[in-house]
Amino acid sequence: MRIDRVVLVSAFAMLPLAVVSTLLGAWIIKRMRAELFYPLMYGMIALVGVKLVWDAVGALVG
């Protein structure tokens, strides 16, 4: 895979958004109660797992 100028310009353009969103996410997590955080994260992990299995089955069938 080649990294060309368009990819680098896009990456540098999105860099400030990545930094701001990371800091905002850390700020939110610090203020969230553990009783809410852990079930939310387990649910998100379960959804990602289902999506990965769905894609794998789709690739095997199709």
Backbone as ProteinMPNN parsed JSONL, in Angstrom:
{"seq_chain_A": "MRIDRVVLVSAFAMLPLAVVSTLLGAWIIKRMRAELFYPLMYGMIALVGVKLVWDAVGALVG", "coords_chain_A": {"N_chain_A": [[0.84, -1.185, 0.0], [0.555, 2.152, -0.867], [1.381, 5.29, 0.497], [0.09, 8.262, -0.273], [0.08, 11.767, -1.193], [-2.505, 12.825, -0.834], [-3.62, 11.206, 1.154], [-1.94, 11.774, 3.33], [-2.414, 14.546, 3.662], [-5.129, 14.5, 4.336], [-4.995, 13.048, 6.732], [-3.476, 14.775, 8.377], [-5.22, 16.928, 8.415], [-7.333, 15.911, 9.9], [-6.179, 15.489, 12.337], [-6.311, 17.507, 14.494], [-9.026, 17.191, 15.237], [-9.015, 14.569, 16.18], [-7.416, 14.802, 18.479], [-8.919, 16.624, 20.047], [-11.348, 15.183, 20.347], [-10.424, 12.954, 21.761], [-9.566, 14.104, 24.176], [-12.015, 15.165, 25.054], [-13.49, 12.795, 25.348], [-12.018, 11.568, 27.431], [-12.534, 13.404, 29.46], [-15.297, 13.082, 29.782], [-15.426, 10.386, 30.612], [-14.095, 10.48, 33.07], [-15.986, 11.724, 34.646], [-18.094, 10.014, 34.676], [-20.081, 7.587, 36.32], [-19.021, 4.42, 37.609], [-20.947, 2.426, 37.696], [-22.518, 2.973, 35.53], [-20.701, 3.151, 33.431], [-19.342, 0.603, 33.023], [-21.412, -1.367, 32.301], [-22.248, -0.101, 29.922], [-19.901, -0.176, 28.343], [-19.518, -2.97, 28.167], [-21.795, -3.648, 26.719], [-21.265, -2.292, 24.302], [-18.969, -3.657, 23.462], [-20.062, -6.18, 23.086], [-21.801, -5.631, 20.928], [-19.927, -4.959, 18.926], [-18.632, -7.416, 18.721], [-20.731, -9.043, 17.747], [-21.117, -7.806, 15.268], [-18.63, -8.337, 14.026], [-18.706, -11.143, 13.874], [-20.947, -11.406, 12.22], [-19.981, -10.2, 9.841], [-17.915, -12.014, 9.257], [-19.302, -14.435, 8.836], [-20.824, -13.646, 6.656], [-18.789, -13.273, 4.782], [-17.899, -15.877, 4.485], [-20.142, -17.201, 3.475], [-20.889, -15.684, 1.229]], "CA_chain_A": [[0.0, 0.0, 0.0], [1.3, 3.405, -0.955], [0.845, 6.47, 1.166], [0.321, 9.389, -1.159], [-0.097, 13.116, -0.642], [-3.905, 13.009, -0.431], [-3.811, 10.515, 2.434], [-1.235, 12.54, 4.358], [-3.129, 15.811, 3.895], [-6.354, 14.15, 5.06], [-4.625, 12.656, 8.098], [-3.092, 15.976, 9.123], [-6.409, 17.757, 8.583], [-8.168, 15.317, 10.942], [-5.42, 15.364, 13.586], [-6.881, 18.289, 15.61], [-10.277, 16.575, 15.664], [-8.671, 13.384, 16.968], [-6.926, 15.246, 19.791], [-10.043, 17.205, 20.787], [-12.299, 14.133, 20.714], [-9.803, 12.129, 22.797], [-9.637, 14.854, 25.439], [-13.419, 15.224, 25.451], [-13.847, 11.465, 25.831], [-11.404, 11.375, 28.747], [-13.265, 14.27, 30.396], [-16.597, 12.442, 30.04], [-15.206, 9.144, 31.361], [-13.733, 10.829, 34.45], [-17.165, 12.172, 35.357], [-19.134, 8.987, 34.593], [-20.044, 6.601, 37.393], [-18.64, 3.072, 37.182], [-22.172, 1.642, 37.527], [-23.011, 3.252, 34.182], [-19.624, 2.963, 32.46], [-19.037, -0.789, 32.703], [-22.455, -1.989, 31.455], [-22.21, 0.532, 28.609], [-18.752, -0.705, 27.601], [-19.784, -4.378, 27.853], [-22.768, -3.651, 25.639], [-20.594, -1.891, 23.066], [-18.085, -4.755, 23.068], [-20.932, -7.234, 22.559], [-22.242, -5.21, 19.596], [-18.793, -5.093, 18.003], [-18.432, -8.849, 18.518], [-21.79, -9.521, 16.852], [-20.823, -7.269, 13.928], [-17.498, -9.076, 13.474], [-19.181, -12.483, 13.518], [-21.826, -11.216, 11.068], [-19.128, -9.987, 8.661], [-17.183, -13.248, 8.955], [-20.251, -15.384, 8.264], [-21.141, -13.125, 5.334], [-17.66, -13.528, 3.892], [-17.844, -17.316, 4.217], [-21.295, -17.589, 2.668], [-20.932, -14.968, -0.05]], "C_chain_A": [[0.881, 1.243, 0.0], [0.61, 4.498, -0.165], [1.152, 7.657, 0.27], [-0.026, 10.707, -0.468], [-1.517, 13.33, -0.131], [-4.167, 12.378, 0.936], [-3.135, 11.305, 3.556], [-1.945, 13.852, 4.675], [-4.412, 15.542, 4.68], [-6.043, 13.805, 6.521], [-4.252, 13.877, 8.935], [-4.276, 16.907, 9.341], [-7.289, 17.235, 9.717], [-7.464, 15.211, 12.29], [-5.982, 16.224, 14.714], [-8.191, 17.714, 16.126], [-10.016, 15.346, 16.53], [-8.225, 13.769, 18.372], [-8.082, 15.773, 20.635], [-11.028, 16.12, 21.226], [-11.734, 13.206, 21.784], [-9.877, 12.823, 24.15], [-11.069, 14.952, 25.951], [-13.882, 13.872, 25.995], [-13.271, 11.179, 27.207], [-12.126, 12.193, 29.81], [-14.6, 13.636, 30.778], [-16.423, 11.204, 30.915], [-14.864, 9.438, 32.819], [-14.956, 11.196, 35.28], [-18.292, 11.138, 35.375], [-18.963, 7.995, 35.746], [-19.715, 5.223, 36.831], [-19.869, 2.203, 36.937], [-22.788, 1.859, 36.146], [-21.967, 2.884, 33.127], [-19.449, 1.502, 32.059], [-20.149, -1.493, 31.916], [-22.483, -1.389, 30.041], [-21.078, -0.035, 27.762], [-18.956, -2.182, 27.237], [-20.791, -4.499, 26.716], [-22.137, -3.288, 24.302], [-19.672, -2.995, 22.551], [-18.908, -5.9, 22.483], [-21.422, -6.884, 21.156], [-21.131, -5.344, 18.562], [-18.532, -6.566, 17.708], [-19.467, -9.437, 17.569], [-21.529, -9.057, 15.427], [-19.668, -8.031, 13.282], [-17.905, -10.486, 13.055], [-20.071, -12.405, 12.289], [-21.008, -11.041, 9.781], [-18.387, -11.259, 8.268], [-18.102, -14.294, 8.315], [-20.63, -14.932, 6.854], [-20.028, -13.378, 4.328], [-17.553, -15.014, 3.542], [-18.96, -17.767, 3.285], [-21.245, -16.975, 1.285], [-19.681, -14.964, -0.734]], "O_chain_A": [[1.829, 1.354, 0.777], [-0.616, 4.601, -0.17], [2.311, 8.019, 0.073], [-0.381, 10.728, 0.711], [-1.706, 13.96, 0.91], [-4.858, 12.959, 1.773], [-3.72, 11.478, 4.626], [-2.062, 14.225, 5.842], [-4.738, 16.293, 5.6], [-6.756, 14.23, 7.43], [-4.676, 13.99, 10.086], [-4.33, 17.606, 10.353], [-7.922, 18.021, 10.42], [-8.1, 14.874, 13.289], [-6.124, 15.714, 15.825], [-8.445, 17.745, 17.33], [-10.726, 15.114, 17.509], [-8.616, 13.127, 19.347], [-8.212, 15.412, 21.805], [-11.494, 16.141, 22.365], [-12.482, 12.717, 22.63], [-10.213, 12.198, 25.156], [-11.308, 14.833, 27.152], [-14.593, 13.82, 26.998], [-13.953, 10.611, 28.06], [-12.31, 11.728, 30.935], [-14.991, 13.649, 31.946], [-17.189, 10.997, 31.856], [-15.303, 8.713, 33.712], [-14.959, 10.997, 36.495], [-19.324, 11.353, 36.01], [-17.845, 7.617, 36.097], [-20.091, 4.901, 35.704], [-19.845, 1.334, 36.065], [-23.514, 0.994, 35.655], [-22.306, 2.37, 32.061], [-19.413, 1.194, 30.868], [-19.844, -2.168, 30.932], [-22.721, -2.109, 29.072], [-21.278, -0.34, 26.586], [-18.612, -2.601, 26.132], [-20.649, -5.36, 25.847], [-22.439, -3.908, 23.282], [-19.602, -3.24, 21.347], [-18.502, -6.521, 21.5], [-21.456, -7.751, 20.283], [-21.374, -5.796, 17.443], [-18.242, -6.926, 16.567], [-19.131, -10.233, 16.692], [-21.699, -9.827, 14.481], [-19.732, -8.339, 12.092], [-17.492, -10.966, 12.0], [-19.967, -13.251, 11.4], [-21.309, -11.658, 8.759], [-18.244, -11.552, 7.081], [-17.711, -14.961, 7.357], [-20.743, -15.762, 5.952], [-20.292, -13.665, 3.16], [-17.162, -15.366, 2.429], [-18.751, -18.61, 2.413], [-21.518, -17.643, 0.287], [-19.573, -14.398, -1.821]]}, "name": "protein", "num_of_chains": 1, "seq": "MRIDRVVLVSAFAMLPLAVVSTLLGAWIIKRMRAELFYPLMYGMIALVGVKLVWDAVGALVG"}
